[in-house]
Amino acid sequence: MRFVGLDIHWRRTTMCILNAQGKQVKQTTIRGGWEKMLALVADLPKPIAVCYEASCGYGHLHDRLSKLAHRVVVAHPGQLRLIFRAKRKHDRVDAAKLAKLLFLDEVPPVYVPSRQVRSWRQLIEYRRRVIDKRTRSKNGIRTLLRSHGVVGPRGLWTGKGRQWLRQVALPELGGFQRDLLLEELEQFDRQVEGMTRLLNRIGRRHPGVVLVQTIPGVGPRTAETIVAYMDDPSRFRRARQVGAYFGLVPCQDASAAANRLGHITREGPPTARKLLVEATWQGIRQSESIRGYFERIVGGKPERRKIAVVATAHHLLRCMHAMLCTQQAWREAA
């Protein structure tokens, strides 16, 4: 078995190879893109194990390298303190460290989902970004009206409101800017509508998305995001790992008898946390058991409401994990 560490960039890759005893036998820099690097890996004596850091396109590389290597490990860049906190950082040094960590079996790995799940996640994130762009267009229209002293009617984004926007009297330059913003808004509306239809079609066919929506307050957008990022619930050996993966556990600094807890880590997908907290507020309004859990943490202190809603979101996330593992629908607790 040979151990290969790859420091991968788009146009240049540094490779370090260790033999079965952990001794470096080769180090080279490959210029010319990924295809040349993959061809060189294919020519190496087998069997080989490959390690590289997760970055843009890591899933595609994992699919390609899995056909060439006996074992492929994708390292978590945020947990490789040996590399990102090193005083001496260089592509050759980084590739050698990756190869040594792979030889010692000490690589902090990341989970690599299937190509279909990766595309699903990308569509969810792209829809969120388009919605953010649409919100900026709406804010631009509001700013334009306010700068000319125009007060818009209620329901500005309805059909009647947009018709009023097209007819409102503005100076020449202001009218031109309004037309551009309205054109952007309509384009984003069409894109969001198309992506929503496709995501709804995927969610209706996915049993996990349907199952998670039995929780009060959880809609299709929250359910599909949680299920897409959780993917295989059995990969979490303990329920507490789910909260850590989604960044809903507090930072901890413990030493001897002192144990300090801070804000949540905010690791993992921010879109999932945002939608989960929004669904939690809806669940507090619609479900007695969720509201009881929330109020028990609040303890009659209004200043603890933010802490309580995050804790309740963490509780719901663990419930989702249990539901996906057991394939049982939500049941209201007494």
C-alpha positions as a Markdown table, in Angstrom:
| # | Residue | x | y | z |
|---|---|---|---|---|
| 1 | Met | 0.0 | 0.0 | 0.0 |
| 2 | Arg | 1.2 | 3.4 | -0.9 |
| 3 | Phe | -0.1 | 6.6 | 0.7 |
| 4 | Val | -0.6 | 9.7 | -1.6 |
| 5 | Gly | -1.2 | 13.2 | -0.3 |
| 6 | Leu | -2.5 | 15.7 | -2.8 |
| 7 | Asp | -2.5 | 19.5 | -2.4 |
| 8 | Ile | -5.0 | 20.2 | -5.2 |
| 9 | His | -5.5 | 23.5 | -7.0 |
| 10 | Trp | -7.3 | 24.2 | -10.3 |
| 11 | Arg | -4.2 | 24.4 | -12.5 |
| 12 | Arg | -1.5 | 22.8 | -10.2 |
| 13 | Thr | -1.4 | 19.9 | -7.9 |
| 14 | Thr | 1.5 | 18.8 | -5.6 |
| 15 | Met | 1.7 | 15.1 | -4.9 |
| 16 | Cys | 3.6 | 13.4 | -2.1 |
| 17 | Ile | 3.9 | 9.5 | -2.0 |
| 18 | Leu | 4.9 | 7.4 | 1.0 |
| 19 | Asn | 5.6 | 3.7 | 0.9 |
| 20 | Ala | 4.2 | 1.1 | 3.3 |
| 21 | Gln | 6.8 | 2.0 | 5.9 |
| 22 | Gly | 5.9 | 5.7 | 5.8 |
| 23 | Lys | 9.0 | 6.8 | 4.0 |
| 24 | Gln | 8.7 | 9.4 | 1.3 |
| 25 | Val | 9.5 | 7.9 | -2.1 |
| 26 | Lys | 8.4 | 10.7 | -4.4 |
| 27 | Gln | 7.2 | 14.3 | -4.5 |
| 28 | Thr | 6.2 | 16.2 | -7.6 |
| 29 | Thr | 4.2 | 19.1 | -8.8 |
| 30 | Ile | 1.8 | 18.5 | -11.6 |
| 31 | Arg | 0.9 | 21.4 | -13.9 |
| 32 | Gly | -1.9 | 21.2 | -16.4 |
| 33 | Gly | -5.2 | 20.7 | -14.5 |
| 34 | Trp | -7.1 | 17.8 | -12.9 |
| 35 | Glu | -7.1 | 15.5 | -15.9 |
| 36 | Lys | -3.3 | 15.3 | -15.9 |
| 37 | Met | -3.2 | 14.7 | -12.2 |
| 38 | Leu | -5.8 | 11.9 | -12.5 |
| 39 | Ala | -3.8 | 10.3 | -15.3 |
| 40 | Leu | -0.7 | 10.3 | -13.1 |
| 41 | Val | -2.6 | 8.8 | -10.2 |
| 42 | Ala | -3.9 | 6.1 | -12.5 |
| 43 | Asp | -0.3 | 5.2 | -13.5 |
| 44 | Leu | 0.9 | 4.7 | -9.9 |
| 45 | Pro | 1.6 | 1.1 | -8.7 |
| 46 | Lys | -1.5 | -0.3 | -6.9 |
| 47 | Pro | -2.8 | -0.5 | -4.2 |
| 48 | Ile | -2.8 | 3.2 | -3.2 |
| 49 | Ala | -4.7 | 5.4 | -0.7 |
| 50 | Val | -5.3 | 9.0 | -1.5 |
| 51 | Cys | -6.0 | 12.0 | 0.7 |
| 52 | Tyr | -6.8 | 15.6 | -0.2 |
| 53 | Glu | -8.5 | 18.6 | 1.4 |
| 54 | Ala | -12.2 | 19.4 | 0.7 |
| 55 | Ser | -12.7 | 22.4 | -1.6 |
| 56 | Cys | -14.8 | 23.3 | -4.6 |
| 57 | Gly | -15.3 | 20.2 | -6.7 |
| 58 | Tyr | -14.2 | 17.8 | -4.0 |
| 59 | Gly | -17.2 | 15.5 | -4.7 |
| 60 | His | -16.4 | 15.2 | -8.4 |
| 61 | Leu | -12.7 | 14.4 | -7.5 |
| 62 | His | -13.9 | 11.8 | -5.0 |
| 63 | Asp | -15.9 | 10.0 | -7.7 |
| 64 | Arg | -13.0 | 10.0 | -10.1 |
| 65 | Leu | -10.3 | 9.0 | -7.6 |
| 66 | Ser | -12.5 | 6.2 | -6.1 |
| 67 | Lys | -12.2 | 4.4 | -9.4 |
| 68 | Leu | -8.4 | 4.6 | -9.2 |
| 69 | Ala | -7.5 | 4.1 | -5.6 |
| 70 | His | -8.2 | 1.5 | -3.0 |
| 71 | Arg | -9.1 | 4.2 | -0.4 |
| 72 | Val | -10.0 | 7.9 | -0.8 |
| 73 | Val | -10.2 | 10.2 | 2.3 |
| 74 | Val | -11.3 | 13.8 | 2.0 |
| 75 | Ala | -9.9 | 15.9 | 4.8 |
| 76 | His | -11.8 | 18.5 | 6.7 |
| 77 | Pro | -9.9 | 21.8 | 6.1 |
| 78 | Gly | -11.2 | 23.4 | 9.2 |
| 79 | Gln | -9.9 | 20.7 | 11.5 |
| 80 | Leu | -6.4 | 20.3 | 9.9 |
| 81 | Arg | -4.7 | 22.6 | 12.5 |
| 82 | Leu | -1.4 | 20.9 | 11.5 |
| 83 | Ile | -1.7 | 22.7 | 8.1 |
| 84 | Phe | -3.8 | 25.9 | 8.4 |
| 85 | Arg | -2.1 | 27.0 | 11.7 |
| 86 | Ala | 1.5 | 26.1 | 10.6 |
| 87 | Lys | 4.2 | 28.7 | 10.6 |
| 88 | Arg | 5.6 | 27.3 | 7.4 |
| 89 | Lys | 2.9 | 26.7 | 4.8 |
| 90 | His | 3.7 | 25.5 | 1.3 |
| 91 | Asp | 2.1 | 23.2 | -1.2 |
| 92 | Arg | 4.9 | 20.6 | -0.9 |
| 93 | Val | 4.8 | 20.8 | 2.9 |
| 94 | Asp | 1.0 | 20.5 | 2.9 |
| 95 | Ala | 1.0 | 17.5 | 0.6 |
| 96 | Ala | 3.6 | 15.7 | 2.8 |
| 97 | Lys | 1.5 | 16.4 | 5.9 |
| 98 | Leu | -1.6 | 15.0 | 4.3 |
| 99 | Ala | 0.3 | 11.8 | 3.2 |
| 100 | Lys | 1.7 | 11.4 | 6.8 |
| 101 | Leu | -1.7 | 11.8 | 8.4 |
| 102 | Leu | -3.2 | 9.3 | 5.9 |
| 103 | Phe | -0.4 | 6.8 | 6.8 |
| 104 | Leu | -1.1 | 7.3 | 10.5 |
| 105 | Asp | -4.9 | 7.1 | 9.9 |
| 106 | Glu | -5.4 | 10.4 | 11.7 |
| 107 | Val | -7.1 | 12.4 | 8.9 |
| 108 | Pro | -10.3 | 14.3 | 10.1 |
| 109 | Pro | -12.6 | 13.2 | 7.3 |
| 110 | Val | -15.6 | 14.8 | 5.7 |
| 111 | Tyr | -18.7 | 13.0 | 4.5 |
| 112 | Val | -19.0 | 12.8 | 0.8 |
| 113 | Pro | -22.6 | 12.4 | -0.4 |
| 114 | Ser | -23.7 | 10.9 | -3.7 |
| 115 | Arg | -23.7 | 13.0 | -6.9 |
| 116 | Gln | -27.5 | 13.2 | -6.8 |
| 117 | Val | -27.5 | 14.5 | -3.2 |
| 118 | Arg | -24.8 | 17.0 | -4.0 |
| 119 | Ser | -26.9 | 18.4 | -6.9 |
| 120 | Trp | -29.9 | 18.5 | -4.6 |
| 121 | Arg | -28.0 | 20.5 | -2.0 |
| 122 | Gln | -26.7 | 22.9 | -4.7 |
| 123 | Leu | -30.2 | 23.6 | -6.0 |
| 124 | Ile | -31.4 | 24.3 | -2.4 |
| 125 | Glu | -28.5 | 26.7 | -1.9 |
| 126 | Tyr | -29.0 | 28.4 | -5.3 |
| 127 | Arg | -32.7 | 29.0 | -4.6 |
| 128 | Arg | -31.7 | 30.7 | -1.3 |
| 129 | Arg | -29.2 | 32.9 | -3.1 |
| 130 | Val | -31.8 | 33.9 | -5.8 |
| 131 | Ile | -34.3 | 34.7 | -3.0 |
| 132 | Asp | -31.6 | 37.0 | -1.4 |
| 133 | Lys | -31.1 | 38.7 | -4.8 |
| 134 | Arg | -34.9 | 39.2 | -5.1 |
| 135 | Thr | -35.0 | 40.7 | -1.6 |
| 136 | Arg | -32.2 | 43.2 | -2.6 |
| 137 | Ser | -34.3 | 44.2 | -5.7 |
| 138 | Lys | -37.3 | 44.8 | -3.5 |
| 139 | Asn | -35.2 | 46.9 | -1.1 |
| 140 | Gly | -33.8 | 48.8 | -4.1 |
| 141 | Ile | -37.3 | 49.7 | -5.2 |
| 142 | Arg | -38.3 | 50.8 | -1.7 |
| 143 | Thr | -35.2 | 53.0 | -1.5 |
| 144 | Leu | -35.9 | 54.5 | -4.9 |
| 145 | Leu | -39.4 | 55.5 | -3.9 |
| 146 | Arg | -38.3 | 56.9 | -0.6 |
| 147 | Ser | -35.6 | 58.9 | -2.3 |
| 148 | His | -38.2 | 60.7 | -4.5 |
| 149 | Gly | -40.7 | 61.1 | -1.6 |
| 150 | Val | -43.2 | 58.6 | -3.0 |
| 151 | Val | -45.3 | 56.6 | -0.5 |
| 152 | Gly | -46.2 | 53.1 | -1.9 |
| 153 | Pro | -49.5 | 51.4 | -1.3 |
| 154 | Arg | -49.9 | 48.3 | 0.8 |
| 155 | Gly | -49.4 | 45.1 | -1.1 |
| 156 | Leu | -46.6 | 46.6 | -3.2 |
| 157 | Trp | -45.5 | 43.2 | -4.6 |
| 158 | Thr | -49.0 | 42.0 | -5.7 |
| 159 | Gly | -50.2 | 42.3 | -9.2 |
| 160 | Lys | -52.0 | 45.6 | -8.5 |
| 161 | Gly | -49.0 | 46.9 | -6.6 |
| 162 | Arg | -46.6 | 46.2 | -9.4 |
| 163 | Gln | -49.0 | 47.8 | -11.9 |
| 164 | Trp | -49.0 | 50.9 | -9.7 |
| 165 | Leu | -45.1 | 50.9 | -9.7 |
| 166 | Arg | -45.0 | 50.9 | -13.5 |
| 167 | Gln | -47.3 | 53.9 | -13.7 |
| 168 | Val | -46.0 | 56.0 | -10.8 |
| 169 | Ala | -44.5 | 59.3 | -12.0 |
| 170 | Leu | -40.8 | 59.5 | -11.5 |
| 171 | Pro | -38.0 | 61.5 | -13.1 |
| 172 | Glu | -36.4 | 60.1 | -16.2 |
| 173 | Leu | -33.4 | 58.5 | -14.5 |
| 174 | Gly | -35.6 | 57.3 | -11.6 |
| 175 | Gly | -38.1 | 55.7 | -14.0 |
| 176 | Phe | -35.3 | 54.0 | -15.9 |
| 177 | Gln | -33.9 | 52.5 | -12.6 |
| 178 | Arg | -37.4 | 51.4 | -11.6 |
| 179 | Asp | -37.9 | 49.6 | -14.9 |
| 180 | Leu | -34.6 | 47.7 | -14.4 |
| 181 | Leu | -35.4 | 46.8 | -10.9 |
| 182 | Leu | -38.9 | 45.5 | -11.8 |
| 183 | Glu | -37.4 | 43.5 | -14.7 |
| 184 | Glu | -34.9 | 41.9 | -12.2 |
| 185 | Leu | -37.7 | 41.2 | -9.8 |
| 186 | Glu | -39.8 | 39.4 | -12.4 |
| 187 | Gln | -36.8 | 37.4 | -13.6 |
| 188 | Phe | -36.0 | 36.3 | -10.0 |
| 189 | Asp | -39.7 | 35.4 | -9.5 |
| 190 | Arg | -39.7 | 33.1 | -12.5 |
| 191 | Gln | -36.4 | 31.5 | -11.3 |
| 192 | Val | -37.7 | 30.9 | -7.8 |
| 193 | Glu | -41.0 | 29.5 | -9.1 |
| 194 | Gly | -39.2 | 27.0 | -11.4 |
| 195 | Met | -36.8 | 25.8 | -8.7 |
| 196 | Thr | -39.7 | 25.5 | -6.2 |
| 197 | Arg | -41.7 | 23.3 | -8.5 |
| 198 | Leu | -38.7 | 21.1 | -9.1 |
| 199 | Leu | -37.9 | 20.8 | -5.4 |
| 200 | Asn | -41.5 | 20.1 | -4.5 |
| 201 | Arg | -41.4 | 17.2 | -7.1 |
| 202 | Ile | -38.3 | 15.8 | -5.5 |
| 203 | Gly | -39.6 | 16.2 | -2.0 |
| 204 | Arg | -42.9 | 14.4 | -2.8 |
| 205 | Arg | -40.9 | 11.4 | -4.0 |
| 206 | His | -38.6 | 11.3 | -1.0 |
| 207 | Pro | -40.0 | 9.4 | 2.0 |
| 208 | Gly | -37.7 | 11.3 | 4.5 |
| 209 | Val | -39.0 | 14.7 | 3.4 |
| 210 | Val | -42.6 | 13.5 | 3.7 |
| 211 | Leu | -41.9 | 12.0 | 7.2 |
| 212 | Val | -40.2 | 15.1 | 8.6 |
| 213 | Gln | -43.1 | 17.3 | 7.5 |
| 214 | Thr | -45.3 | 15.6 | 10.1 |
| 215 | Ile | -43.6 | 17.8 | 12.7 |
| 216 | Pro | -45.9 | 20.8 | 13.4 |
| 217 | Gly | -44.4 | 24.0 | 11.8 |
| 218 | Val | -42.0 | 22.1 | 9.5 |
| 219 | Gly | -42.7 | 22.9 | 5.8 |
| 220 | Pro | -41.2 | 21.4 | 2.6 |
| 221 | Arg | -38.3 | 23.9 | 2.5 |
| 222 | Thr | -37.1 | 23.0 | 6.0 |
| 223 | Ala | -37.7 | 19.3 | 5.6 |
| 224 | Glu | -35.8 | 19.0 | 2.3 |
| 225 | Thr | -32.9 | 21.0 | 3.6 |
| 226 | Ile | -32.5 | 18.9 | 6.7 |
| 227 | Val | -32.9 | 15.6 | 4.9 |
| 228 | Ala | -30.5 | 16.6 | 2.1 |
| 229 | Tyr | -27.7 | 17.7 | 4.5 |
| 230 | Met | -28.3 | 14.8 | 6.9 |
| 231 | Asp | -28.5 | 12.3 | 3.9 |
| 232 | Asp | -27.7 | 9.0 | 5.7 |
| 233 | Pro | -28.9 | 9.4 | 9.3 |
| 234 | Ser | -27.1 | 6.2 | 10.3 |
| 235 | Arg | -23.7 | 7.9 | 9.8 |
| 236 | Phe | -24.3 | 9.7 | 13.1 |
| 237 | Arg | -23.5 | 7.2 | 15.8 |
| 238 | Arg | -25.0 | 9.3 | 18.6 |
| 239 | Ala | -27.8 | 11.9 | 18.4 |
| 240 | Arg | -25.6 | 14.6 | 19.9 |
| 241 | Gln | -23.4 | 14.4 | 16.8 |
| 242 | Val | -26.3 | 15.7 | 14.7 |
| 243 | Gly | -26.5 | 19.0 | 16.7 |
| 244 | Ala | -22.7 | 19.4 | 16.3 |
| 245 | Tyr | -22.9 | 18.8 | 12.6 |
| 246 | Phe | -25.4 | 21.5 | 12.1 |
| 247 | Gly | -23.6 | 23.9 | 14.5 |
| 248 | Leu | -26.3 | 24.1 | 17.2 |
| 249 | Val | -24.1 | 23.1 | 20.1 |
| 250 | Pro | -22.4 | 25.7 | 22.3 |
| 251 | Cys | -18.6 | 26.4 | 22.1 |
| 252 | Gln | -17.0 | 24.8 | 25.1 |
| 253 | Asp | -13.8 | 25.6 | 27.1 |
| 254 | Ala | -13.4 | 23.1 | 29.9 |
| 255 | Ser | -10.4 | 22.7 | 32.2 |
| 256 | Ala | -10.5 | 20.9 | 35.5 |
| 257 | Ala | -13.5 | 22.1 | 37.4 |
| 258 | Ala | -14.1 | 25.1 | 35.1 |
| 259 | Asn | -16.6 | 24.5 | 32.2 |
| 260 | Arg | -17.4 | 27.6 | 30.1 |
| 261 | Leu | -20.1 | 27.4 | 27.4 |
| 262 | Gly | -20.4 | 30.2 | 24.8 |
| 263 | His | -22.4 | 30.8 | 21.7 |
| 264 | Ile | -23.3 | 28.1 | 19.3 |
| 265 | Thr | -20.5 | 26.9 | 17.0 |
| 266 | Arg | -22.4 | 27.8 | 13.7 |
| 267 | Glu | -20.6 | 25.0 | 11.9 |
| 268 | Gly | -22.3 | 23.2 | 9.1 |
| 269 | Pro | -24.9 | 24.6 | 6.6 |
| 270 | Pro | -26.2 | 28.1 | 7.7 |
| 271 | Thr | -29.3 | 27.6 | 5.4 |
| 272 | Ala | -30.4 | 24.6 | 7.5 |
| 273 | Arg | -30.0 | 26.5 | 10.8 |
| 274 | Lys | -32.0 | 29.5 | 9.5 |
| 275 | Leu | -34.9 | 27.4 | 8.2 |
| 276 | Leu | -34.8 | 25.2 | 11.3 |
| 277 | Val | -35.2 | 28.2 | 13.6 |
| 278 | Glu | -38.0 | 29.6 | 11.5 |
| 279 | Ala | -39.8 | 26.3 | 11.7 |
| 280 | Thr | -39.2 | 26.1 | 15.4 |
| 281 | Trp | -41.1 | 29.4 | 15.9 |
| 282 | Gln | -44.0 | 28.0 | 13.9 |
| 283 | Gly | -43.9 | 24.8 | 15.9 |
| 284 | Ile | -44.0 | 26.7 | 19.2 |
| 285 | Arg | -47.2 | 28.3 | 18.0 |
| 286 | Gln | -48.8 | 25.1 | 16.6 |
| 287 | Ser | -47.7 | 22.3 | 19.0 |
| 288 | Glu | -48.3 | 22.1 | 22.7 |
| 289 | Ser | -45.4 | 19.7 | 23.3 |
| 290 | Ile | -42.9 | 22.0 | 21.4 |
| 291 | Arg | -44.3 | 25.0 | 23.2 |
| 292 | Gly | -43.9 | 23.2 | 26.6 |
| 293 | Tyr | -40.3 | 22.4 | 25.8 |
| 294 | Phe | -39.6 | 26.0 | 24.8 |
| 295 | Glu | -41.3 | 27.5 | 27.9 |
| 296 | Arg | -39.5 | 25.1 | 30.2 |
| 297 | Ile | -36.2 | 26.4 | 29.0 |
| 298 | Val | -37.4 | 30.0 | 29.2 |
| 299 | Gly | -38.3 | 29.5 | 32.8 |
| 300 | Gly | -40.4 | 32.7 | 32.9 |
| 301 | Lys | -37.4 | 34.9 | 32.0 |
| 302 | Pro | -38.0 | 36.8 | 28.7 |
| 303 | Glu | -34.3 | 37.4 | 28.2 |
| 304 | Arg | -33.9 | 33.6 | 27.7 |
| 305 | Arg | -36.2 | 33.4 | 24.7 |
| 306 | Lys | -33.3 | 33.4 | 22.1 |
| 307 | Ile | -31.5 | 30.7 | 24.1 |
| 308 | Ala | -34.6 | 28.7 | 24.4 |
| 309 | Val | -35.5 | 28.8 | 20.7 |
| 310 | Val | -32.0 | 27.6 | 19.7 |
| 311 | Ala | -32.3 | 24.8 | 22.3 |
| 312 | Thr | -35.7 | 23.9 | 20.9 |
| 313 | Ala | -34.4 | 23.8 | 17.4 |
| 314 | His | -31.7 | 21.5 | 18.5 |
| 315 | His | -34.3 | 19.3 | 20.2 |
| 316 | Leu | -36.4 | 19.2 | 17.0 |
| 317 | Leu | -33.3 | 18.3 | 14.9 |
| 318 | Arg | -32.6 | 15.3 | 17.1 |
| 319 | Cys | -36.2 | 14.3 | 16.8 |
| 320 | Met | -35.9 | 14.5 | 13.0 |
| 321 | His | -32.8 | 12.3 | 13.2 |
| 322 | Ala | -34.7 | 9.7 | 15.4 |
| 323 | Met | -37.7 | 9.8 | 13.0 |
| 324 | Leu | -35.5 | 9.2 | 10.0 |
| 325 | Cys | -33.7 | 6.3 | 11.7 |
| 326 | Thr | -36.9 | 4.6 | 12.9 |
| 327 | Gln | -39.2 | 5.7 | 10.1 |
| 328 | Gln | -41.8 | 6.8 | 12.6 |
| 329 | Ala | -44.0 | 9.9 | 12.3 |
| 330 | Trp | -44.2 | 12.7 | 14.8 |
| 331 | Arg | -46.2 | 12.0 | 17.9 |
| 332 | Glu | -47.3 | 14.7 | 20.3 |
| 333 | Ala | -46.0 | 14.2 | 23.8 |
| 334 | Ala | -48.3 | 14.5 | 26.8 |
